[in-house]
Amino acid sequence: MTAKEYLKQAYRLNERINSNMMELEELQQMVLTITAPRFGDKVQTSPNGEASFERTIWKIMELQEKVNREIDTYADLMHEVHTVISTVSDVEEQLVLKNRYINNMTWAAIGAEMNADESTIRRWHDRAIAHVVLPDNAIRI
């Protein structure tokens, strides 16, 4: 894994957590809705012994456990990323890496923040990536 791929993991994991949280909210809303009784012809099916909302509750619990594990991994990864970035000796390079991979800022926003044009920011970024040393047991998602 390259340094750039490693640093991008936090963003990807955060996006996955957000997606799972949205799915979790939708499932929770489904449980809260009341379904109207159906009148008319009934078709006999074999009962499975549980209500449909019960299956949804199990899905919610499983997804909540998954989200909690992902959040724990995200916290560990962010701590590790902070540590890795802090080992880069040049302060400007550190700042570029922090703004890009921790704060998820665009090149233009980083340039505005650091009073430099985008090509300079990208040059500092390339130098910084070359100075990143990944831990032996780096977290991989």
C-alpha positions in Angstrom: 0.0 0.0 0.0 1.3 3.4 -0.9 1.4 6.3 1.5 -1.3 8.1 -0.5 -3.6 5.0 -0.5 -3.0 4.7 3.3 -3.9 8.3 4.0 -7.1 8.1 1.8 -8.5 5.3 3.9 -9.9 7.6 6.6 -12.0 9.4 4.0 -13.3 6.2 2.5 -14.1 4.7 5.9 -15.9 7.9 7.0 -18.0 7.8 3.8 -18.9 4.1 4.5 -19.9 4.9 8.1 -22.1 7.8 6.8 -23.8 5.5 4.3 -24.4 2.9 6.9 -25.8 5.5 9.3 -28.3 6.7 6.6 -29.4 3.0 6.1 -29.7 2.6 9.8 -32.0 5.7 10.1 -34.2 4.4 7.2 -34.6 1.0 9.0 -35.4 2.8 12.3 -38.1 4.8 10.5 -39.5 1.6 9.0 -40.0 0.2 12.5 -41.8 3.3 13.7 -44.3 3.3 10.9 -47.6 1.6 11.4 -48.9 -0.5 8.6 -52.6 -0.5 8.0 -54.5 -3.8 8.1 -55.2 -5.4 4.8 -58.7 -6.3 4.0 -59.8 -8.6 1.2 -58.6 -12.0 0.0 -55.9 -13.6 2.2 -53.4 -16.0 0.8 -52.4 -18.7 3.3 -48.6 -18.8 3.7 -46.6 -20.8 6.2 -45.9 -18.6 9.2 -42.3 -18.1 10.2 -43.1 -17.2 13.8 -41.9 -13.6 13.8 -43.4 -10.3 12.8 -41.9 -8.4 9.9 -40.9 -5.6 12.3 -39.0 -8.1 14.3 -36.8 -9.0 11.3 -36.2 -5.3 10.8 -35.2 -4.8 14.4 -32.6 -7.6 14.0 -31.3 -5.9 10.9 -31.0 -2.7 12.9 -29.1 -4.4 15.7 -26.7 -6.0 13.3 -26.1 -2.8 11.3 -25.6 -0.9 14.6 -22.9 -3.3 15.6 -21.2 -3.0 12.3 -21.3 0.8 12.5 -19.8 0.7 16.0 -17.0 -1.5 14.8 -16.3 0.9 11.9 -16.3 3.9 14.2 -13.8 2.2 16.4 -11.6 1.4 13.4 -12.0 5.0 12.2 -10.9 6.4 15.5 -7.9 4.1 15.6 -7.0 5.0 12.0 -7.3 8.7 12.6 -5.0 8.5 15.6 -2.5 6.5 13.5 -2.8 9.0 10.6 -2.1 11.9 12.9 0.9 10.1 14.2 2.2 9.3 10.7 1.7 12.9 9.5 3.5 14.3 12.6 6.6 12.4 11.7 7.0 14.4 8.5 9.7 17.0 9.4 8.6 20.0 7.3 5.8 22.0 8.9 4.3 23.1 5.5 4.2 19.5 4.3 2.6 18.4 7.5 -0.1 21.1 7.1 -0.8 20.1 3.5 -1.2 16.5 4.6 -3.4 17.4 7.6 -5.6 19.6 5.5 -6.0 17.1 2.7 -6.4 13.8 4.6 -7.7 14.8 8.0 -9.8 17.9 7.2 -10.7 16.6 3.7 -10.0 20.0 2.1 -9.7 20.6 -1.7 -6.5 21.8 -3.3 -8.0 25.2 -3.8 -9.1 25.5 -0.1 -5.7 24.4 1.1 -4.1 27.0 -1.2 -6.3 29.7 0.2 -5.6 28.5 3.8 -1.8 28.5 3.2 -1.6 31.5 0.9 -0.1 29.5 -2.0 -1.3 28.6 -5.4 -2.5 25.2 -6.2 0.6 24.1 -8.1 2.7 24.9 -5.0 0.3 23.0 -2.8 0.5 20.0 -5.0 4.3 20.2 -5.1 4.4 20.3 -1.3 2.0 17.4 -1.2 4.2 15.3 -3.5 7.2 16.0 -1.3 5.3 15.3 1.8 4.0 11.9 0.5 7.6 11.0 -0.3 8.5 11.7 3.3 5.7 9.7 4.9 6.8 6.5 6.6 4.0 4.0 7.2 4.0 2.0 10.4 4.9 -1.7 10.2 1.4 -2.8 11.2 -0.5 0.0 9.5 -4.3 -0.3 9.7 -5.8 -1.4 6.4 -9.5 -1.2 5.6 
